[in-house]
Amino acid sequence: MRAQTQPGSEAVIESFSSAEVIKLTGITARQLQWWDERKIVVPERRGRNREYRLDDLAEVAVICELRRKGFSLQRVRQVMRYLQRELGKRLVETVTSGSEYHLLTDGKCIYLENSERQIVDLLKNSRQPILSICLTDAVQEIRAEVHKRRAVRRTGGREERTRDNNNRRQRLRRSA
């Protein structure tokens, strides 16, 4: 994790290497490279190195969570394009904008809901069960992990190996 100061301002911008993104989200190096090549999540470049901002990291985490829930990357890209086109926002901006957004599916279509009333309407009209995924959880988890890692680094990194092993075990349990 690298912190940079924005020229002409006091804002600190955190950046993460590909290795850190892989460690934090459980994505493979090849998937991350492929997503960059296909412009799904585009990091900044420093020479040959990719640098991901916190929003990029959160977006990777959300996409990984959707993939673990069975959504194809094609469907995820359709949702991302819709959000960009209709709301003018990235996926991560949509799920962290103050309201809790959820993706709903009846197995064929994916819906974005932003109020309880819309969920009720969808359930009344649907004959198939609907799967609900809280995208804000994925963003909150990745941000909490970043904060934990900062705290460990401040204490000298004694607990870092133990936490990394615990995180790996949790990801393996989730994917099983």
Residue, then its C-alpha position, 0 to 999 in steps of 0.5 A: m500500500r502506497a500513499q501519495t499526496q495529490p499535487g496542489s492539495e492535501a488529499v492523500i491517495e492510497s494505491f495498491s500493487s497487483a500483489e496487494v489486490i490479489k492478497l486482499t480480494g482472492i482474485t488470481a493474477r491472470q484474472l486481474q491482468w485480463w480485467d485490465e486488458r478488457k477495461i473492466v477495472v483499469p488501474e493507473r500505470r507506473g512504468r510496467n506496474r499497475e497501481y490500484r486506488l481504493d475505489d478500484l480495489a473495492e470494485v474488484a472486491v465487488i466483482c469477485e463477490l458477484r462472481r462467487k455468487g454465480f454471476s458470469l463476467q458478461r452479466v457483471r459487465q452489463v450491469m457495470r455498463y448500465l450503471q455508467r450509462e444510466l446513472g453516470k457512476r461506476l459500480v463501486e460508486t453506486v453501492t457506496s453512495g449512501s443508500e444500500y443497493h442490492l442486485l436481484t435476479d430471478g435466474k435470467c435478469i438482474y435488477l438493481e433495487n434501491s428501496e424496500r418498496q421495489i423489492v416488494d413489487l419485484l417479489k409479488n410479480s416474480r414466480q421464481p425465487i430471487l437472490s439478493i446480494c448486498l454489495t455494500d458488504a463487499v466494499q465494507e469488508i475490503r475497506a476493513e481489511v485495508h484498515k486492519r493491515r494499516a494497524v498491523r504495519r503500525t505495530g511492527g507487523r507481528e500479527e501480519r502472517t497470522r492474519d494473512n493465513n486466517n484470511r486465506r482460510q476464510r476465502l477458501r471456506r467461502s469458495a467451498 
